[in-house]
Amino acid sequence: MSKNKNQFWLYILIVFFVFITVGPFIFTLFMSLKGPAEGVYTYLLPRDPTFQNYVTAFRQARFGEYLINTAIAVFIAVPANIIFCSLAAYPLARMDFRGKGVILITIIATMAVPFQLFMAPLFNLVGNMGLRNSYVGLIVLQVGTAFGIFLVRQSYLTIPKALEESAYMDGANKLQVWFKVILPMIKPTLITLGIYTFTFTWGDYLWPLINTTDSDMYTLSIGLAQLSQSFDGANIKLISAASLLTTIPSLAIFIWLQKYFVGTTKGAVKG
């Protein structure tokens, strides 16, 4: 009886947290489907559902252009961060050289530095390199991140060295071992890093706002912020539709790739 009672309260707690998590998303969805004649807070459910708010967001708010800019930035940032972090983490995990510990500590220490402290010099550096109002300039913060290097390094450490030794005995060089043996073993970590990079780049606001002066290079976050400057009833419906447009891709990517989160190297070495 006590066990059933505990399970009952556990289910109540789970439902409560699900409501807190999903509730705002559902409310935003209902708000985005309300027509122009419906009150914003009069009814919870839309009486005359319409997708006109989504169409308006794409046309009048230029969300179609901002979506393309954001998508291009993401498709550059994700593979670039995965490749550079994987290359940088490999010697820190599998090679012995003088100063390795100092380099690792320095990389980890940069994670504690707020972006606001190096925002101004980075802005000047990117401008001097001619990367302002460019896609490369948008993703400069996501190429070889300290978090990614540390995450991949920790994953490298879980792989038995016998795998590399076997590959070397078969005539493979270090690059072949890294690409054909090591990387496939840490695919869940690489996918996790890719999702993290995707989410951060997709939703980044401060750096694109600073480094972008041409409205043709604005991202979704900047467009949504501009749209939020007016808070009349009709605009709240439009903001709700635009917010969902910016959220759905990240949610879809996470749902699509979540099955790859769990990986193992168990049984990879025999004998």
Secondary structure, 3 states (H helix, E strand, C coil): CHHHHHHHHHHHHHHHHHHHHHHHHHHHHHHHCCCCCCCCCCCCCCCCCCCHHHHHHHHCCCHHHHHHHHHHHHHHHHHHHHHHHHHHHHHHHHCCCCCHHHHHHHHHHHHHCCHHHHHHHHHHHHHHCCCCCCHHHHCHHHCCCHHHHHHHHHHHCCCCHHHHHHHHHCCCCHHHHHHHHHHHHCHHHHHHHHHHHHHHHHHCCHHHHHHCCCHHHCCHHHHHHHHCCCCCHHHHHHHHHHHHHHHHHHHHHHHHHHHHCCCCCCCCCCC
